[in-house]
Amino acid sequence: MKRRVWLIAMVVLVLLVSTAMLVGCGSNGEVASDNTANEPAGERPAWADELVKGDGKTVLVAADTAYPPFESATADGKSFEGFDVDILNAIGEKLNLKFQHMSYDWDSIIPGMAAGTDFDMICSALTIRPDRAETVLFGEPYFMDSFGMAVPVGSTLTSWKDLTDDHVVAVQTSSAAESWAQKNLPANIKYVMNKDTINLFQAMQAGEADALFQDYSQAASFAADPMREAKVVERVDDTDQYFGMAFQKSPKGEAMRADLNKALLEIAADGTYARIYQKWFGVAPDFLPGDKPLSEILAE
């Protein structure tokens, strides 16, 4: 009798262990991760097989990740958040893909895209410009902005036209704002340059610069923090610019661009884009993807 009870107990134990193993393992026997429910499901684009990460589902996105409200580190420092991040997540739902932002040196971001070995695309408030289009493929514009002029809170400057050769201006290295400043500000004006906008605001706060030029949306976001001791005094006229995602000039890049363009127009049409814009900028968008074609911007 004791032997029979012992055998029954062993059978029950084996069944329990087997059941637990089935629950905790995938079909290939590997332990399933906690975020299995969040994995993209369904048919993915053919180009997913060529993604740099090599898992067939994760698109690596290079960005200046210290650039709120477009992309910045979360409070715990474990991931990124922002307008660009949310837009790509919405596109990912359409394409059954995941988009993973990664920090990349701004000066090298376009050459890095041309190489195509470190990441799959750029989405980082990148201004569409003809010279850049010689190196990368731009997607349709997904955001319209203009340049903003920020100054210390106690400054009497109110416009870029107030600047003289005696002033010092802070601009991001290799940015569209730098190009505009070089063409429009006094020829002998001095510059403080840095690839990190946080450092530029800190330089102005320390008295090293009299004014700072950056994308208006980004400058306004920084200046809204009282700790910056800065204010935006001007949205510069006739400086409209458009941001676009960028891809490698290759068959893979062309296929990616086509699919992301389509998904971008879909989230603009179904209201998703407007909801994300409202979340990060507090107002309704005055521009939607599809309002102005890429060809027209490159022809200007």
TAQUIPE-V145759 format. One record per residue. N is the residue number from 0. RES is the residue in one letter. PSI is psi as a letter, one per 30 degrees, with the letter a starting at -180 (none if undefined). D_LAST is the distance of its C-alpha to the last C-alpha in whole Angstrom. Layout:
n:N res:RES psi:PSI d_last:D_LAST
n:N res:RES psi:PSI d_last:D_LAST
This chain:
n:0 res:M psi:e d_last:92
n:1 res:K psi:e d_last:91
n:2 res:R psi:e d_last:89
n:3 res:R psi:e d_last:88
n:4 res:V psi:e d_last:86
n:5 res:W psi:e d_last:85
n:6 res:L psi:e d_last:83
n:7 res:I psi:e d_last:82
n:8 res:A psi:e d_last:80
n:9 res:M psi:e d_last:79
n:10 res:V psi:e d_last:77
n:11 res:V psi:e d_last:76
n:12 res:L psi:e d_last:74
n:13 res:V psi:e d_last:73
n:14 res:L psi:e d_last:71
n:15 res:L psi:e d_last:70
n:16 res:V psi:e d_last:68
n:17 res:S psi:e d_last:67
n:18 res:T psi:e d_last:65
n:19 res:A psi:e d_last:63
n:20 res:M psi:e d_last:62
n:21 res:L psi:e d_last:61
n:22 res:V psi:e d_last:59
n:23 res:G psi:g d_last:57
n:24 res:C psi:l d_last:56
n:25 res:G psi:a d_last:53
n:26 res:S psi:f d_last:54
n:27 res:N psi:g d_last:54
n:28 res:G psi:f d_last:57
n:29 res:E psi:k d_last:54
n:30 res:V psi:k d_last:54
n:31 res:A psi:k d_last:52
n:32 res:S psi:l d_last:49
n:33 res:D psi:f d_last:49
n:34 res:N psi:g d_last:46
n:35 res:T psi:e d_last:47
n:36 res:A psi:f d_last:46
n:37 res:N psi:g d_last:42
n:38 res:E psi:k d_last:42
n:39 res:P psi:k d_last:39
n:40 res:A psi:l d_last:41
n:41 res:G psi:a d_last:41
n:42 res:E psi:k d_last:39
n:43 res:R psi:l d_last:36
n:44 res:P psi:l d_last:33
n:45 res:A psi:e d_last:34
n:46 res:W psi:f d_last:32
n:47 res:A psi:f d_last:34
n:48 res:D psi:f d_last:36
n:49 res:E psi:g d_last:34
n:50 res:L psi:k d_last:33
n:51 res:V psi:e d_last:34
n:52 res:K psi:f d_last:36
n:53 res:G psi:g d_last:38
n:54 res:D psi:f d_last:40
n:55 res:G psi:g d_last:38
n:56 res:K psi:f d_last:37
n:57 res:T psi:j d_last:35
n:58 res:V psi:j d_last:31
n:59 res:L psi:k d_last:31
n:60 res:V psi:j d_last:28
n:61 res:A psi:k d_last:27
n:62 res:A psi:l d_last:26
n:63 res:D psi:j d_last:26
n:64 res:T psi:g d_last:29
n:65 res:A psi:h d_last:30
n:66 res:Y psi:i d_last:27
n:67 res:P psi:l d_last:28
n:68 res:P psi:g d_last:27
n:69 res:F psi:e d_last:25
n:70 res:E psi:k d_last:28
n:71 res:S psi:l d_last:31
n:72 res:A psi:k d_last:35
n:73 res:T psi:l d_last:37
n:74 res:A psi:e d_last:40
n:75 res:D psi:f d_last:42
n:76 res:G psi:g d_last:40
n:77 res:K psi:f d_last:40
n:78 res:S psi:a d_last:37
n:79 res:F psi:l d_last:34
n:80 res:E psi:l d_last:32
n:81 res:G psi:l d_last:29
n:82 res:F psi:e d_last:26
n:83 res:D psi:e d_last:25
n:84 res:V psi:e d_last:29
n:85 res:D psi:e d_last:29
n:86 res:I psi:e d_last:26
n:87 res:L psi:e d_last:27
n:88 res:N psi:e d_last:31
n:89 res:A psi:e d_last:30
n:90 res:I psi:e d_last:28
n:91 res:G psi:e d_last:31
n:92 res:E psi:e d_last:34
n:93 res:K psi:e d_last:32
n:94 res:L psi:g d_last:32
n:95 res:N psi:h d_last:35
n:96 res:L psi:l d_last:34
n:97 res:K psi:k d_last:34
n:98 res:F psi:k d_last:31
n:99 res:Q psi:j d_last:33
n:100 res:H psi:k d_last:31
n:101 res:M psi:k d_last:31
n:102 res:S psi:k d_last:31
n:103 res:Y psi:k d_last:29
n:104 res:D psi:k d_last:28
n:105 res:W psi:e d_last:25
n:106 res:D psi:f d_last:25
n:107 res:S psi:g d_last:26
n:108 res:I psi:e d_last:24
n:109 res:I psi:e d_last:21
n:110 res:P psi:e d_last:24
n:111 res:G psi:e d_last:26
n:112 res:M psi:e d_last:24
n:113 res:A psi:e d_last:24
n:114 res:A psi:e d_last:27
n:115 res:G psi:g d_last:28
n:116 res:T psi:f d_last:32
n:117 res:D psi:e d_last:32
n:118 res:F psi:l d_last:30
n:119 res:D psi:f d_last:28
n:120 res:M psi:l d_last:24
n:121 res:I psi:k d_last:23
n:122 res:C psi:j d_last:22
n:123 res:S psi:h d_last:22
n:124 res:A psi:h d_last:19
n:125 res:L psi:j d_last:17
n:126 res:T psi:k d_last:13
n:127 res:I psi:k d_last:11
n:128 res:R psi:k d_last:9
n:129 res:P psi:e d_last:9
n:130 res:D psi:e d_last:12
n:131 res:R psi:e d_last:14
n:132 res:A psi:f d_last:13
n:133 res:E psi:f d_last:15
n:134 res:T psi:e d_last:18
n:135 res:V psi:l d_last:18
n:136 res:L psi:k d_last:17
n:137 res:F psi:k d_last:15
n:138 res:G psi:l d_last:16
n:139 res:E psi:k d_last:15
n:140 res:P psi:k d_last:14
n:141 res:Y psi:f d_last:17
n:142 res:F psi:k d_last:17
n:143 res:M psi:k d_last:15
n:144 res:D psi:a d_last:16
n:145 res:S psi:l d_last:15
n:146 res:F psi:k d_last:17
n:147 res:G psi:k d_last:21
n:148 res:M psi:j d_last:24
n:149 res:A psi:k d_last:27
n:150 res:V psi:l d_last:30
n:151 res:P psi:l d_last:34
n:152 res:V psi:f d_last:36
n:153 res:G psi:g d_last:38
n:154 res:S psi:k d_last:35
n:155 res:T psi:f d_last:35
n:156 res:L psi:k d_last:31
n:157 res:T psi:f d_last:29
n:158 res:S psi:l d_last:25
n:159 res:W psi:f d_last:23
n:160 res:K psi:f d_last:24
n:161 res:D psi:f d_last:28
n:162 res:L psi:k d_last:27
n:163 res:T psi:l d_last:29
n:164 res:D psi:f d_last:30
n:165 res:D psi:f d_last:33
n:166 res:H psi:l d_last:31
n:167 res:V psi:k d_last:30
n:168 res:V psi:k d_last:27
n:169 res:A psi:k d_last:27
n:170 res:V psi:l d_last:24
n:171 res:Q psi:k d_last:23
n:172 res:T psi:k d_last:23
n:173 res:S psi:g d_last:20
n:174 res:S psi:l d_last:18
n:175 res:A psi:e d_last:15
n:176 res:A psi:e d_last:17
n:177 res:E psi:e d_last:19
n:178 res:S psi:e d_last:16
n:179 res:W psi:e d_last:15
n:180 res:A psi:e d_last:19
n:181 res:Q psi:e d_last:19
n:182 res:K psi:f d_last:16
n:183 res:N psi:f d_last:18
n:184 res:L psi:l d_last:21
n:185 res:P psi:k d_last:24
n:186 res:A psi:e d_last:25
n:187 res:N psi:g d_last:28
n:188 res:I psi:l d_last:28
n:189 res:K psi:l d_last:29
n:190 res:Y psi:k d_last:28
n:191 res:V psi:k d_last:29
n:192 res:M psi:k d_last:27
n:193 res:N psi:k d_last:28
n:194 res:K psi:f d_last:27
n:195 res:D psi:j d_last:28
n:196 res:T psi:e d_last:27
n:197 res:I psi:e d_last:31
n:198 res:N psi:e d_last:32
n:199 res:L psi:e d_last:30
n:200 res:F psi:e d_last:31
n:201 res:Q psi:e d_last:35
n:202 res:A psi:e d_last:34
n:203 res:M psi:e d_last:33
n:204 res:Q psi:e d_last:36
n:205 res:A psi:g d_last:38
n:206 res:G psi:g d_last:37
n:207 res:E psi:f d_last:35
n:208 res:A psi:k d_last:32
n:209 res:D psi:f d_last:31
n:210 res:A psi:l d_last:28
n:211 res:L psi:k d_last:26
n:212 res:F psi:k d_last:22
n:213 res:Q psi:l d_last:21
n:214 res:D psi:k d_last:19
n:215 res:Y psi:e d_last:21
n:216 res:S psi:e d_last:22
n:217 res:Q psi:e d_last:24
n:218 res:A psi:e d_last:25
n:219 res:A psi:e d_last:27
n:220 res:S psi:e d_last:28
n:221 res:F psi:e d_last:30
n:222 res:A psi:f d_last:31
n:223 res:A psi:f d_last:33
n:224 res:D psi:j d_last:35
n:225 res:P psi:f d_last:38
n:226 res:M psi:f d_last:39
n:227 res:R psi:f d_last:35
n:228 res:E psi:h d_last:37
n:229 res:A psi:l d_last:33
n:230 res:K psi:k d_last:31
n:231 res:V psi:k d_last:28
n:232 res:V psi:f d_last:27
n:233 res:E psi:k d_last:24
n:234 res:R psi:j d_last:21
n:235 res:V psi:k d_last:18
n:236 res:D psi:l d_last:16
n:237 res:D psi:h d_last:13
n:238 res:T psi:g d_last:12
n:239 res:D psi:k d_last:11
n:240 res:Q psi:l d_last:11
n:241 res:Y psi:k d_last:12
n:242 res:F psi:k d_last:15
n:243 res:G psi:l d_last:15
n:244 res:M psi:l d_last:19
n:245 res:A psi:k d_last:19
n:246 res:F psi:l d_last:21
n:247 res:Q psi:k d_last:23
n:248 res:K psi:i d_last:22
n:249 res:S psi:l d_last:25
n:250 res:P psi:e d_last:27
n:251 res:K psi:e d_last:28
n:252 res:G psi:e d_last:24
n:253 res:E psi:e d_last:23
n:254 res:A psi:e d_last:26
n:255 res:M psi:e d_last:25
n:256 res:R psi:e d_last:22
n:257 res:A psi:e d_last:23
n:258 res:D psi:e d_last:25
n:259 res:L psi:e d_last:24
n:260 res:N psi:e d_last:21
n:261 res:K psi:e d_last:24
n:262 res:A psi:e d_last:26
n:263 res:L psi:e d_last:23
n:264 res:L psi:e d_last:23
n:265 res:E psi:e d_last:26
n:266 res:I psi:f d_last:27
n:267 res:A psi:e d_last:24
n:268 res:A psi:e d_last:26
n:269 res:D psi:g d_last:30
n:270 res:G psi:f d_last:29
n:271 res:T psi:e d_last:29
n:272 res:Y psi:e d_last:26
n:273 res:A psi:e d_last:27
n:274 res:R psi:e d_last:30
n:275 res:I psi:e d_last:29
n:276 res:Y psi:e d_last:26
n:277 res:Q psi:e d_last:29
n:278 res:K psi:e d_last:31
n:279 res:W psi:f d_last:29
n:280 res:F psi:f d_last:27
n:281 res:G psi:g d_last:30
n:282 res:V psi:l d_last:28
n:283 res:A psi:k d_last:26
n:284 res:P psi:k d_last:23
n:285 res:D psi:g d_last:20
n:286 res:F psi:k d_last:18
n:287 res:L psi:k d_last:19
n:288 res:P psi:k d_last:18
n:289 res:G psi:f d_last:17
n:290 res:D psi:e d_last:16
n:291 res:K psi:k d_last:12
n:292 res:P psi:l d_last:12
n:293 res:L psi:e d_last:10
n:294 res:S psi:e d_last:9
n:295 res:E psi:e d_last:7
n:296 res:I psi:e d_last:5
n:297 res:L psi:f d_last:6
n:298 res:A psi:f d_last:4
n:299 res:E psi:none d_last:0
